[in-house]
Amino acid sequence: MSPQTRLALSRRRARGRWRVPKLDAEGESRAVHLHRRQLRLAVAPLVLLFAGILGLPLVFRLFPGLDTVRLLGIPVSWLALAVLPYPALTWLAGWQLRRAERTEDERA
């Protein structure tokens, strides 16, 4: 069980005033290593997120004809803004979650 899970479970069982449990030296170094590794892993999804969000206006600027193209009577540019980001965000979140969990499992 990870230190974070142990901490969350101990909060529910605690009666009265709750204090943060102290990690041993090995647990603390493991937590610091995991934190740094997961921060490094988060860079790629963040770059893709910002590229997607900031790239849409650029695509619309480069291809102004997207306003005239229609799919089911709706302009493609509107569909790109209203529909496209949500599956992309879901995929990015799932990708990052799998990578973070794999990192935790490697050190278990």
QUIZINOR-V419175 format. One record per backbone hydrogen bond with DSSP energy under -1.0 kcal/mol. NH is the residue of the N-H (numbers start at 0). CO is the residue of the C=O. Records with the same first field share a line. If there is no record, write none. Layout:
NH = CO + CO
This chain:
5 = 1
6 = 2
7 = 3
8 = 4
9 = 5
10 = 6
11 = 7
12 = 8
13 = 9
27 = 23
28 = 24
29 = 25
30 = 26
31 = 27
32 = 28
33 = 29
34 = 30
35 = 31
36 = 32
37 = 33
38 = 34
39 = 35
40 = 36
41 = 37
42 = 39
45 = 41
46 = 42
47 = 43
48 = 44
49 = 45
50 = 46
51 = 47
52 = 48
53 = 49
54 = 50
55 = 51
58 = 54
59 = 55
60 = 56
61 = 57
62 = 58
65 = 62
66 = 63
67 = 64
68 = 64
70 = 73
73 = 70
75 = 68
76 = 65
78 = 74
79 = 75
80 = 76
81 = 77
82 = 78
83 = 78
87 = 83
88 = 84
89 = 85
90 = 86
91 = 87
92 = 88
93 = 89
94 = 90
95 = 91
96 = 92
97 = 93
98 = 94
99 = 95
100 = 96
101 = 97
102 = 98
103 = 99
104 = 100
105 = 101
106 = 102
